[in-house]
Amino acid sequence: MEIVGIKQKVDIKFISTFIIIWALDMATKFWALDFLDAAKNPEYAYSGYEVLGNFLRFRLTHNTGGVFGIFQGNAIIFHILTGFAILFLLFYYIKTPDFSRMFQISISFIVGGALGNFTDRFFRPGVVDFIDMGIGTYRWPTYNVADSFITVGALVLALAFYLMEKKRQ
Protein backbone atom coordinates (compact mmCIF):
# COMPACT_ATOMS: atom_id res chain seq x y z
CA MET A 1 0.00 0.00 0.00
CA GLU A 2 1.39 3.41 -0.98
CA ILE A 3 0.94 6.41 1.31
CA VAL A 4 2.41 9.64 -0.08
CA GLY A 5 5.10 7.72 -1.93
CA ILE A 6 6.12 5.65 1.10
CA LYS A 7 5.60 1.94 1.13
CA GLN A 8 3.69 1.14 4.31
CA LYS A 9 5.15 -1.74 6.32
CA VAL A 10 3.26 -3.15 9.22
CA ASP A 11 5.39 -5.94 10.60
CA ILE A 12 4.22 -7.35 13.91
CA LYS A 13 7.66 -8.88 14.61
CA PHE A 14 9.36 -5.50 14.19
CA ILE A 15 6.84 -3.65 16.35
CA SER A 16 6.62 -6.34 19.04
CA THR A 17 10.42 -6.58 19.28
CA PHE A 18 10.94 -2.91 20.07
CA ILE A 19 7.94 -2.83 22.41
CA ILE A 20 9.28 -5.85 24.34
CA ILE A 21 12.71 -4.22 24.58
CA TRP A 22 11.14 -0.96 25.79
CA ALA A 23 9.03 -2.84 28.38
CA LEU A 24 12.02 -4.89 29.59
CA ASP A 25 14.08 -1.72 29.96
CA MET A 26 11.29 0.05 31.88
CA ALA A 27 10.76 -2.97 34.16
CA THR A 28 14.47 -3.24 35.01
CA LYS A 29 14.67 0.50 35.70
CA PHE A 30 11.65 0.35 38.03
CA TRP A 31 13.32 -2.58 39.79
CA ALA A 32 16.60 -0.65 40.09
CA LEU A 33 14.83 2.44 41.43
CA ASP A 34 13.12 0.33 44.08
CA PHE A 35 15.76 -2.25 45.00
CA LEU A 36 18.87 -0.05 44.75
CA ASP A 37 17.39 3.03 46.39
CA ALA A 38 19.81 4.16 49.10
CA ALA A 39 16.92 5.17 51.39
CA LYS A 40 15.49 1.64 51.29
CA ASN A 41 18.78 -0.28 51.11
CA PRO A 42 21.60 1.95 52.42
CA GLU A 43 24.13 -0.89 52.09
CA TYR A 44 23.92 -0.57 48.25
CA ALA A 45 24.31 3.22 48.16
CA TYR A 46 28.04 3.34 47.48
CA SER A 47 29.36 -0.02 46.33
CA GLY A 48 26.17 -1.43 44.84
CA TYR A 49 24.77 -4.93 44.89
CA GLU A 50 27.42 -7.42 43.80
CA VAL A 51 26.20 -9.98 41.25
CA LEU A 52 29.54 -11.44 40.14
CA GLY A 53 31.80 -10.02 42.81
CA ASN A 54 33.41 -6.72 41.88
CA PHE A 55 33.22 -7.55 38.14
CA LEU A 56 29.43 -7.11 37.80
CA ARG A 57 27.34 -5.17 40.26
CA PHE A 58 24.13 -3.16 40.23
CA ARG A 59 24.58 0.43 41.36
CA LEU A 60 21.95 3.13 40.83
CA THR A 61 22.97 6.29 38.99
CA HIS A 62 21.13 8.97 37.02
CA ASN A 63 22.66 10.14 33.76
CA THR A 64 21.63 13.68 32.83
CA GLY A 65 23.94 13.72 29.82
CA GLY A 66 24.58 11.56 26.80
CA VAL A 67 26.14 8.20 26.14
CA PHE A 68 28.74 7.21 28.75
CA GLY A 69 27.75 10.23 30.82
CA ILE A 70 29.26 12.86 28.53
CA PHE A 71 27.90 16.42 28.63
CA GLN A 72 26.17 16.01 32.00
CA GLY A 73 23.30 18.41 32.66
CA ASN A 74 22.22 18.62 29.02
CA ALA A 75 19.32 16.17 29.17
CA ILE A 76 17.01 18.35 27.05
CA ILE A 77 19.47 18.30 24.13
CA PHE A 78 19.71 14.52 24.28
CA HIS A 79 15.95 14.25 24.65
CA ILE A 80 15.50 16.15 21.38
CA LEU A 81 18.29 14.21 19.63
CA THR A 82 16.84 10.88 20.78
CA GLY A 83 13.39 11.85 19.53
CA PHE A 84 14.80 12.75 16.12
CA ALA A 85 16.84 9.53 16.03
CA ILE A 86 13.75 7.42 16.73
CA LEU A 87 11.75 9.21 14.03
CA PHE A 88 14.64 8.92 11.56
CA LEU A 89 15.08 5.18 12.18
CA LEU A 90 11.36 4.50 11.84
CA PHE A 91 11.22 6.57 8.64
CA TYR A 92 14.32 4.78 7.31
CA TYR A 93 12.77 1.41 8.11
CA ILE A 94 9.52 2.31 6.33
CA LYS A 95 11.29 3.90 3.35
CA THR A 96 13.70 1.02 2.71
CA PRO A 97 12.03 -1.26 0.17
CA ASP A 98 14.04 -4.43 0.71
CA PHE A 99 15.78 -5.25 3.92
CA SER A 100 17.29 -8.28 5.53
CA ARG A 101 16.06 -9.82 8.73
CA MET A 102 19.34 -8.68 10.30
CA PHE A 103 18.58 -5.07 9.28
CA GLN A 104 15.07 -5.33 10.73
CA ILE A 105 16.31 -6.74 14.04
CA SER A 106 19.03 -4.10 14.38
CA ILE A 107 16.60 -1.21 13.82
CA SER A 108 14.07 -2.68 16.28
CA PHE A 109 16.83 -3.11 18.93
CA ILE A 110 17.98 0.50 18.51
CA VAL A 111 14.44 1.92 18.50
CA GLY A 112 13.42 -0.13 21.55
CA GLY A 113 16.47 1.00 23.51
CA ALA A 114 16.13 4.60 22.38
CA LEU A 115 12.47 4.60 23.45
CA GLY A 116 13.50 3.37 26.89
CA ASN A 117 16.01 6.18 27.40
CA PHE A 118 13.64 8.70 25.78
CA THR A 119 10.94 7.71 28.29
CA ASP A 120 13.40 8.20 31.16
CA ARG A 121 14.41 11.65 29.97
CA PHE A 122 10.77 12.59 29.63
CA PHE A 123 9.55 11.42 33.07
CA ARG A 124 12.70 11.61 35.18
CA PRO A 125 15.53 14.06 35.65
CA GLY A 126 17.86 11.71 33.77
CA VAL A 127 18.32 8.22 32.44
CA VAL A 128 18.39 5.49 35.10
CA ASP A 129 21.62 3.48 34.82
CA PHE A 130 22.46 0.60 37.10
CA ILE A 131 24.70 -2.02 35.44
CA ASP A 132 28.27 -1.47 36.62
CA MET A 133 31.05 -3.65 35.16
CA GLY A 134 34.80 -3.63 35.51
CA ILE A 135 37.81 -4.92 37.32
CA GLY A 136 38.84 -3.15 40.48
CA THR A 137 38.99 0.59 39.85
CA TYR A 138 38.83 0.11 36.05
CA ARG A 139 35.10 0.46 35.40
CA TRP A 140 33.02 0.69 32.25
CA PRO A 141 30.54 3.60 32.44
CA THR A 142 27.36 2.50 34.21
CA TYR A 143 24.63 1.59 31.73
CA ASN A 144 21.17 -0.01 31.45
CA VAL A 145 19.26 -2.57 29.38
CA ALA A 146 18.34 0.06 26.75
CA ASP A 147 22.00 0.95 26.26
CA SER A 148 22.80 -2.74 25.76
CA PHE A 149 20.18 -3.12 23.03
CA ILE A 150 21.27 0.11 21.33
CA THR A 151 24.88 -1.08 21.28
CA VAL A 152 24.05 -4.57 19.99
CA GLY A 153 21.63 -3.07 17.46
CA ALA A 154 24.29 -0.66 16.18
CA LEU A 155 26.84 -3.47 15.81
CA VAL A 156 24.32 -5.68 13.98
CA LEU A 157 23.32 -2.73 11.77
CA ALA A 158 26.96 -2.11 10.84
CA LEU A 159 27.30 -5.81 9.98
CA ALA A 160 24.06 -5.71 7.94
CA PHE A 161 25.33 -2.71 5.94
CA TYR A 162 28.66 -4.46 5.38
CA LEU A 163 26.94 -7.62 4.13
CA MET A 164 24.57 -5.62 1.89
CA GLU A 165 27.52 -3.75 0.37
CA LYS A 166 29.45 -6.98 -0.10
CA LYS A 167 26.40 -8.53 -1.80
CA ARG A 168 26.13 -5.54 -4.19
CA GLN A 169 29.74 -5.93 -5.32
N, C-alpha and C positions, 0 to 999 in steps of 0.2 A: 504494500500500500504506500503510495506517495503522498507526503504532506509537505507542501512548499519545497519540493525538490529534494526532500530528505527521505530516505528509505526508513520506514518505521520498523523497529525491531522490538518485539516484546518477547523476551526470552526469560522464562521463569527461573532457569538455573542461574542466569546472570543476576537477576534481581534478588533471588533468595540467598545467593552467596553473600552479596554485600550487606544484606539485612541481617543475616546470621552473624557476620563478622562484627557489624555495628552493635548488635545485641550482646554478643560475647564480651566485647570491649566495655560496654556500659555496665554489664553485670560484674565484671572483675574490678572495675573502678568503684562501684558501690561497695563491693566487698572490702576493697582496700581502704576506703574512707571509713568504714565501720570498724574493721578488724585492726587496722594499723593506726587508728586515731590515738594520739599520745594521751588524751584525756581519759580514754577508756582503758588503754593498755600502755602505761607509762614505760614499761620495760622495753618497748619497741621504738620509742621516740628517737633515740640516737642511732643505735646499731642496727635496728630492724629485726625482722623475724628470719632467722637462719633456716633455709630450706636444704641447701647442700653446703653446710658449714659457711665459711667466709666467701666461697666462690659464688653462690647464688643465695640472695636474701631478698626479702620484701621490705621496702622502706618507703614510706609515704613522702612524696614531694609534690610541689605544685610548680609547673613550668609556665611562666608568664611570657616566655619568649618563643623562639622557634626551635627547630630541630637541634637536639643536643644542648638545649638551654641557651643558645646564642641569642643576643639582643633581648635580654630580660627586660620586662616592663613594656614591651611593645605588642601585647596580645591583640589589640585591635587590628594592627597591620597584618598579623598572621591570620586573624579571623577572616579578613577580606581576601587575602591571598588563597586561603584554603577554600573559601566559597567559590572563587574563580576557578581554582584547580578542579574542584568537583564538577562544576558546570562544563569546563573544557573537556574533561575525560568522558563525561556522559555524551556530550556532543560528538566527540571523536569516535566513540563507540557506535553511536547511531549512524554517523556519516560514513564510516568505513564499510564498503560493500561486502568484502570477503575477509574473514578473519579466521585465524586458527583458534582452536580450543585454548591453547596456551595464552594467546592474546586476550581472549575473553576472561580467563581466570585472573590474569595479571591486573586487568583493569578493575575487575570486581574486588580484588584484594585491596587495591589502592583506594578505590572509592569507599569501601567499607571502613577502612582504617581512617581515612580522611574525615568521614562522617562522624566517627567516634570522637576525634580530636576537635572537630568543628562544634559538636554538641557541648563538649566540655568548655570551650572558649565562650560559648553562648550563655551557658547557665552557671558557670563558675568563674572565679577570678583567673584561673589558668587551667592548663591541662594536668590531670591527675596522672602522675608517674609513680611507679612503685617497684619495678623489677630492677634490681641492683646486682650487677655481675662484675666480677673481677678477682684479682689475686692480691691479697694484702691491701696495700694502699693504691695499687694500680687498678682503677675502677673504670668501667665503661659508663658513659652518662646514663642515669636512671631513665627507664623507658616504660612503655605499657604495651598492651596487646595490640592496640591500633598501630603503634609504631612498628611492631614486628610484622604485621600484615602489609604495611606500606613498604617496608624494606624488601620483604620477599616478593611482593608484587612488582616492585621496580626492577629487581634482579631478573625475574621471569619475563618482564616486558622487554628488557634489554636483550635477553636470549631470544625471545620471539622475533624482535626486529632483526637480529643477526641471522636467524634461520630464514626469515622471509627474504632478506637481501641475498643470502647465499643461494636460495632457490631461484631468485630472479636471474642470477648470473649463469 
